[in-house]
Each structure stands twice: as structure tokens, then as C-alpha cells.
Amino acid sequence: MNLIQAILLGIVEGITEFLPVSSTGHMIIVSSWMGIDKLEFTKLFEIVVQMGAILAVVVLYWRKFFDFTRADFYKKIIIGVIPALILGYIFADRIDKLLQSPLIVGIMLLAGGLVLLFVDGWFKIPQVHHEKDMNIFQALRIGFWQCLAMIPGVSRSAASIIGGMQQRLTRELAAEFSFLLAVPTMAAATGYKLLKAFKDNPEMLKNGHNLTALAVGNIVAFVVAIIAIKTFIDYLKKHGFKLFGYYRIVVGIIVIVLVERGLLV
């Protein structure tokens, strides 16, 4: 992977991580298009580059993360991330295999797009407007919804936001809690992937070029994610999910067609 490819993947991660369009799916598509999807380092990069996006959330919501007087907030985040930690560990190998399939990505982008066309109409009367009014059982249920994103193409943010709305949260609060829940979820996934790489292929992480690519990708993802988060929240409050639904349907169809014609493997 060269630095241009690292920058492109960092941009893709920063834009798509917190939008309901599947960052993992988009990185699989882009890395496949660039011909680097089968490289072991690419698979590592696609997970570790999430650290830049995580840092963007911490910076934007630092008042929540570092308000140590609110034990209830930390309880909700911890409870919410437990399903992903358990199921992610149990199904780690199967998830890795799914990450190699652009066809799965295309199908799930299409299916998820159809859901987003109608989701605004399903949850019209939210009852929870502030995070402090949530309870730990709602946080746990949202955590289980988030686990759907272990299938590439589903979108972690889409799954957890819809889960939040199903738990009677407003669209804005569901999106914000999704962002907050992403921090321990993606930190755990990144940590696990790095530890596995150190164990299985330590030379990959001793390579100076690889480390530079990781650093550049994360910096780009951080900057782009800050812009994407702010823009998405404003758009979501005013317009809802339909545009993202249409986008996913179009991209999903294109991916499926390219895979069927052997142009994307």
C-alpha cells in the first residue's frame, strides 16, 4: 500500500464511518478497486484506520467523555458495547471471511438502503430526547442492534441509530449515542486486530512504510470524520435517512453488477 492509497482509504473511512452507508463496505470496495484488497496489511489497515475516526468523536464530545461525575453515562456505554465484544470475539474468524466478499457488501448495501427509505416513518413519536433519560436496558438493546454491522455492508452507525430510534430515541440522540458507542467498540476491534497482528505477523508492524501508511491514514480519517459528523447531525435533524437509502441502493446495485461481471472480486 502506498501513501496515496492510504490517504484515499483514510478519506473513505472519515466520510463513511459515521454515515449510515457502511465504512467497512466502502473500504472493501475501494481497496478491491485499487487491487490491494488481498494484502494482509490492507485488512489490518481497514480496521486500525478507525482509530482516527474514534479520536474525532472523543474530541467533539469531550465534555461527555471526561465528565467523571456522571457514572450513569459510563454504565450505558459499557453495557452497550458488551454484545459487540462477546459476539465479535466468538465470530472473529467468520467476520474476517465475510470481509473478503464484495458481493456480500453489495447485497447488504442494497438491503440496508431499502430499509432507510422507510425507517423515518416507522418511528415517528420519539420519547427520549436526552441521553440522561435513557436507561441501561435501552443501551443494551442498542448494543445488540449494533452487532448487525458485523456483516460487512450493513453499517454500524445505521444499525445502532435504527436501534436507538426503535428504543424511542430522537434521530439526533440516536445518532449521537451511536457515535459515543463507536469509541469503545472500534477501540476494542482495533486493539484485538493489532494484538493478533503482533502475534501472527510481527514483521508487518515493524515495517516503517506500513507504520507511515497507518499514521497518515489515521490523520486523514480524523480530520475528515470531524467534518462528516458535524454535517451528518445537521442534515439528519432536517431531512432524515432517505437520501442515504437511495445512495446505498445505487451503490449496492453497481457493486453487484461489477461482481457478476468479474470486474470486482
C-alpha positions in Angstrom: 0.0 0.0 0.0 1.4 3.4 -1.0 0.7 6.7 0.7 -1.9 7.8 -1.9 -3.8 4.6 -1.3 -3.6 5.2 2.5 -4.9 8.7 2.0 -7.8 7.6 -0.1 -8.8 4.9 2.4 -8.5 7.4 5.2 -10.9 9.8 3.4 -13.3 6.9 2.8 -13.2 5.9 6.5 -13.6 9.5 7.7 -16.6 10.2 5.5 -18.4 6.9 5.9 -17.7 5.7 9.4 -20.5 7.8 11.0 -22.8 7.9 8.0 -25.4 5.0 7.6 -23.6 3.7 4.4 -21.1 1.2 5.8 -17.4 2.3 6.1 -16.2 -1.2 6.0 -18.2 -1.9 2.9 -16.8 1.1 1.1 -13.2 0.4 2.1 -13.6 -3.2 0.8 -14.9 -1.8 -2.5 -12.2 0.9 -2.8 -9.3 -1.4 -1.8 -10.6 -4.0 -4.3 -10.8 -1.4 -7.0 -7.2 -0.4 -6.2 -6.1 -4.1 -6.3 -4.8 -4.2 -2.7 -7.7 -5.9 -1.0 -6.0 -9.3 -0.7 -2.9 -7.9 1.0 -2.7 -8.9 4.7 -1.7 -5.3 5.6 -4.8 -3.9 3.9 -7.0 -6.0 6.1 -5.2 -4.6 9.1 -5.2 -1.1 7.8 -9.0 -1.1 7.3 -9.5 -1.8 11.0 -6.8 0.3 12.5 -7.6 3.4 10.5 -10.8 3.6 12.6 -8.7 5.0 15.4 -8.6 8.3 13.6 -12.4 8.4 13.4 -12.6 7.4 17.1 -10.4 10.3 18.1 -12.7 12.6 16.2 -15.7 11.6 18.3 -13.7 12.0 21.5 -12.6 15.5 20.5 -16.2 16.6 19.5 -17.8 15.1 22.6 -15.0 15.5 25.1 -17.4 17.1 27.7 -19.3 13.8 27.9 -16.3 11.5 27.8 -14.4 13.4 30.5 -17.3 14.3 32.9 -16.3 11.8 35.6 -19.2 12.9 37.8 -21.6 11.0 35.5 -21.2 7.3 36.3 -24.5 6.6 34.7 -23.2 7.7 31.3 -20.2 5.3 31.5 -22.5 2.5 32.6 -24.6 2.9 29.5 -21.6 2.9 27.2 -20.1 -0.2 28.9 -23.4 -2.1 28.8 -24.0 -1.0 25.2 -20.6 -2.4 24.0 -20.8 -5.8 25.7 -22.8 -7.6 22.9 -20.2 -6.5 20.3 -17.3 -7.6 22.4 -18.8 -11.0 23.1 -20.1 -11.8 19.6 -17.2 -10.1 17.9 -14.8 -12.4 19.7 -16.9 -15.6 19.1 -17.3 -14.9 15.4 -14.0 -13.2 14.6 -12.8 -15.7 12.0 -16.2 -15.8 10.2 -16.3 -12.0 10.1 -12.8 -11.9 8.6 -14.0 -14.2 5.8 -17.0 -12.0 5.2 -14.7 -9.0 4.9 -13.3 -10.5 1.7 -16.6 -10.5 -0.2 -17.6 -7.5 -2.3 -20.8 -9.4 -3.2 -21.9 -9.6 0.4 -21.2 -5.8 0.7 -23.3 -5.1 -2.4 -26.3 -7.2 -1.2 -26.2 -5.6 2.3 -25.9 -2.1 0.9 -28.9 -2.7 -1.3 -31.0 -4.3 1.5 -30.0 -1.6 4.0 -30.9 1.1 1.5 -34.4 -0.2 1.2 -34.7 -0.1 5.0 -33.5 3.5 5.2 -36.2 4.6 2.7 -38.9 3.8 5.2 -37.3 4.0 8.6 -38.3 7.6 9.3 -41.9 6.6 9.0 -41.5 3.7 11.4 -40.5 5.7 14.5 -42.5 9.0 14.3 -43.0 9.7 18.0 -39.7 9.6 20.0 -40.0 9.8 23.8 -36.3 10.1 24.8 -34.7 13.4 23.9 -31.6 13.4 26.2 -29.0 10.8 27.0 -29.6 11.1 30.7 -33.2 9.9 30.2 -32.0 6.6 28.6 -31.8 3.5 30.8 -29.2 0.7 30.7 -31.7 -1.7 29.1 -32.2 0.6 26.1 -28.4 0.9 25.9 -28.1 -2.9 25.9 -30.7 -3.3 23.2 -28.9 -0.7 21.0 -25.7 -2.7 21.6 -27.4 -5.8 20.1 -28.6 -3.8 17.1 -25.0 -2.6 16.6 -23.9 -6.3 16.2 -25.7 -6.5 12.9 -22.8 -4.4 11.5 -20.6 -7.4 11.8 -21.9 -8.3 8.4 -20.0 -6.0 6.0 -22.2 -3.6 4.2 -24.8 -3.3 7.0 -23.2 -0.1 8.6 -22.5 0.1 12.3 -23.9 3.6 12.5 -27.1 2.7 10.6 -27.7 -0.4 12.8 -27.2 1.4 16.1 -29.1 4.6 15.0 -32.1 2.5 13.9 -31.7 0.6 17.2 -31.8 3.8 19.1 -34.9 5.0 17.2 -36.6 1.7 17.9 -35.9 2.4 21.6 -37.8 5.7 21.2 -34.8 8.0 21.0 -34.9 11.0 18.7 -33.0 10.8 15.5 -30.4 13.2 16.8 -29.9 11.4 20.1 -29.8 8.0 18.4 -27.0 9.3 16.1 -25.1 10.9 19.0 -25.3 7.7 21.1 -24.2 5.7 18.1 -21.1 7.9 17.8 -20.3 7.6 21.5 -20.8 3.8 21.4 -18.5 3.6 18.5 -15.5 4.6 20.6 -15.2 1.5 22.8 -16.5 -0.7 20.1 -13.9 0.3 17.5 -11.1 0.7 20.1 -11.7 -2.9 21.1 -11.8 -4.1 17.5 -8.6 -2.2 16.7 -6.8 -3.4 19.8 -7.8 -7.0 19.0 -6.6 -6.7 15.4 -3.3 -5.2 16.4 -2.6 -7.8 19.1 -3.4 -10.6 16.6 -1.0 -8.9 14.0 1.8 -8.7 16.6 1.3 -12.4 17.3 0.8 -13.7 13.8 2.9 -11.4 11.7 5.1 -9.0 13.8 7.3 -8.1 10.9 4.3 -6.3 9.3 4.2 -3.8 12.1 7.9 -3.3 12.2 7.9 -2.1 8.6 8.5 1.7 8.6 6.5 2.1 5.4 3.5 0.3 6.9 3.6 2.4 10.1 3.8 5.6 8.0 0.7 4.5 6.0 -1.2 3.8 9.2 -0.2 7.2 10.7 -1.2 9.1 7.5 -4.5 7.2 7.1 -5.5 7.9 10.7 -4.7 11.6 10.5 -6.8 11.9 7.3 -9.6 9.9 8.8 -9.6 12.1 11.9 -9.9 15.4 10.0 -12.5 14.1 7.6 -14.5 12.4 10.3 -14.9 15.7 12.3 -16.4 17.4 9.2 -18.6 14.4 8.5 -20.0 14.1 12.0 -21.0 17.8 12.2 -22.5 17.7 8.7 -24.4 14.5 9.3 -26.1 15.6 12.5 -27.3 18.8 10.9 -28.6 17.0 7.9 -30.3 14.2 9.8 -32.2 16.6 12.0 -33.7 18.3 9.0 -34.1 15.6 6.3 -33.8 12.1 7.8 -32.4 9.0 6.1 -34.0 8.8 2.6 -31.0 10.3 0.7 -28.7 7.7 2.3 -31.2 5.0 1.4 -31.1 6.0 -2.3 -27.3 6.2 -2.3 -27.0 2.7 -0.8 -29.4 1.2 -3.3 -27.5 2.7 -6.3 -24.0 1.7 -4.9 -25.3 -1.7 -4.0 -26.6 -2.4 -7.5 -23.4 -1.2 -9.1 -21.3 -3.4 -6.8 -23.5 -6.5 -7.5 -23.3 -5.9 -11.3 -19.5 -5.4 -11.2 -19.0 -8.6 -9.2 -21.3 -10.6 -11.5 -19.3 -9.3 -14.5 -16.0 -10.2 -12.8 -14.8 -6.6 -12.6 -14.8 -6.5 -8.8 -13.6 -9.6 -6.9 
